[in-house]
Amino acid sequence: MKEVGNNHNTANRVEMKSYFDGGLLQFIGWSILGFVVTVFTLGICYPWSITMIIGWKTRLTVINGRRLKFTGSAIGLFGNWIKWWLHTIITLGIYGFWVFIKMEKWKIKHTIFED
């Protein structure tokens, strides 16, 4: 760790590193597993696949020296997924434009620092 003073010399702060320590083969393995589970369950376990991959990404992410942790569950996402899917059908696809944003908000809501 390296100390860096600010421009006003009123306080020192500790600069910590941020990094992702996952690997390509891990990503490929988790993606294949998620795909296989989704196909064999005819899409019903797709939320499980998503939460599994999000969990992998967050477990291996460190921000300012603090590791992230994902607290979301497949059951929690499944309820939202059904709601978002029904809204998309009812609005003839228009709500689908908001699903990406809803998903990002859900992921961030369930991501915390491990410590």
C-alpha positions as a Python dict, from the first residue, in 0.01 Angstrom:
ca = {
    (1, 'M'): (0, 0, 0),
    (2, 'K'): (116, 347, -79),
    (3, 'E'): (20, 669, 91),
    (4, 'V'): (-79, 955, -133),
    (5, 'G'): (-141, 1310, -9),
    (6, 'N'): (-429, 1513, -147),
    (7, 'N'): (-388, 1851, -317),
    (8, 'H'): (-461, 2048, 1),
    (9, 'N'): (-219, 1852, 223),
    (10, 'T'): (-494, 1826, 488),
    (11, 'A'): (-510, 1448, 501),
    (12, 'N'): (-337, 1140, 371),
    (13, 'R'): (-525, 854, 218),
    (14, 'V'): (-425, 498, 147),
    (15, 'E'): (-445, 398, -216),
    (16, 'M'): (-565, 40, -259),
    (17, 'K'): (-584, -167, -571),
    (18, 'S'): (-894, -282, -754),
    (19, 'Y'): (-879, -596, -963),
    (20, 'F'): (-1060, -903, -1094),
    (21, 'D'): (-883, -1233, -1029),
    (22, 'G'): (-1101, -1469, -1234),
    (23, 'G'): (-979, -1660, -1536),
    (24, 'L'): (-1105, -1738, -1885),
    (25, 'L'): (-1137, -2112, -1826),
    (26, 'Q'): (-1344, -2051, -1512),
    (27, 'F'): (-1573, -1819, -1707),
    (28, 'I'): (-1613, -2071, -1988),
    (29, 'G'): (-1690, -2348, -1738),
    (30, 'W'): (-1953, -2147, -1548),
    (31, 'S'): (-2109, -2030, -1876),
    (32, 'I'): (-2133, -2384, -2014),
    (33, 'L'): (-2283, -2509, -1687),
    (34, 'G'): (-2538, -2227, -1691),
    (35, 'F'): (-2627, -2295, -2054),
    (36, 'V'): (-2669, -2670, -1997),
    (37, 'V'): (-2888, -2619, -1690),
    (38, 'T'): (-3100, -2362, -1874),
    (39, 'V'): (-3148, -2587, -2177),
    (40, 'F'): (-3231, -2902, -1976),
    (41, 'T'): (-3488, -2714, -1763),
    (42, 'L'): (-3640, -2544, -2070),
    (43, 'G'): (-3542, -2201, -1938),
    (44, 'I'): (-3698, -2234, -1594),
    (45, 'C'): (-3357, -2230, -1423),
    (46, 'Y'): (-3228, -1935, -1626),
    (47, 'P'): (-3240, -1706, -1319),
    (48, 'W'): (-3025, -1961, -1134),
    (49, 'S'): (-2776, -1950, -1420),
    (50, 'I'): (-2764, -1571, -1406),
    (51, 'T'): (-2716, -1559, -1027),
    (52, 'M'): (-2447, -1826, -1050),
    (53, 'I'): (-2243, -1622, -1299),
    (54, 'I'): (-2301, -1293, -1114),
    (55, 'G'): (-2187, -1463, -793),
    (56, 'W'): (-1871, -1587, -963),
    (57, 'K'): (-1790, -1239, -1097),
    (58, 'T'): (-1847, -1063, -766),
    (59, 'R'): (-1655, -1321, -558),
    (60, 'L'): (-1351, -1256, -774),
    (61, 'T'): (-1377, -874, -781),
    (62, 'V'): (-1185, -650, -541),
    (63, 'I'): (-1259, -276, -524),
    (64, 'N'): (-1017, -56, -327),
    (65, 'G'): (-882, -362, -149),
    (66, 'R'): (-1228, -489, -48),
    (67, 'R'): (-1372, -806, -199),
    (68, 'L'): (-1731, -799, -322),
    (69, 'K'): (-2004, -1047, -230),
    (70, 'F'): (-2329, -1118, -412),
    (71, 'T'): (-2631, -1177, -185),
    (72, 'G'): (-2902, -1226, -447),
    (73, 'S'): (-3080, -1558, -493),
    (74, 'A'): (-3225, -1739, -790),
    (75, 'I'): (-3567, -1745, -620),
    (76, 'G'): (-3558, -1366, -574),
    (77, 'L'): (-3459, -1312, -935),
    (78, 'F'): (-3717, -1564, -1058),
    (79, 'G'): (-4002, -1356, -912),
    (80, 'N'): (-3871, -1040, -1076),
    (81, 'W'): (-3800, -1226, -1400),
    (82, 'I'): (-4164, -1343, -1425),
    (83, 'K'): (-4291, -992, -1343),
    (84, 'W'): (-4063, -832, -1604),
    (85, 'W'): (-4157, -1094, -1864),
    (86, 'L'): (-4531, -1039, -1806),
    (87, 'H'): (-4490, -660, -1826),
    (88, 'T'): (-4303, -704, -2154),
    (89, 'I'): (-4585, -919, -2298),
    (90, 'I'): (-4860, -683, -2177),
    (91, 'T'): (-4686, -377, -2329),
    (92, 'L'): (-4616, -563, -2656),
    (93, 'G'): (-4242, -557, -2595),
    (94, 'I'): (-4202, -194, -2493),
    (95, 'Y'): (-4119, -277, -2130),
    (96, 'G'): (-3835, -495, -2259),
    (97, 'F'): (-3627, -180, -2303),
    (98, 'W'): (-3631, -134, -1924),
    (99, 'V'): (-3550, -496, -1833),
    (100, 'F'): (-3175, -442, -1873),
    (101, 'I'): (-3186, -145, -1634),
    (102, 'K'): (-3407, -335, -1387),
    (103, 'M'): (-3160, -624, -1396),
    (104, 'E'): (-2862, -394, -1332),
    (105, 'K'): (-3042, -231, -1039),
    (106, 'W'): (-3123, -576, -896),
    (107, 'K'): (-2758, -687, -929),
    (108, 'I'): (-2624, -375, -759),
    (109, 'K'): (-2887, -394, -484),
    (110, 'H'): (-2760, -743, -398),
    (111, 'T'): (-2387, -667, -416),
    (112, 'I'): (-2204, -576, -97),
    (113, 'F'): (-1853, -570, 40),
    (114, 'E'): (-1758, -902, 196),
    (115, 'D'): (-1610, -751, 513),
}
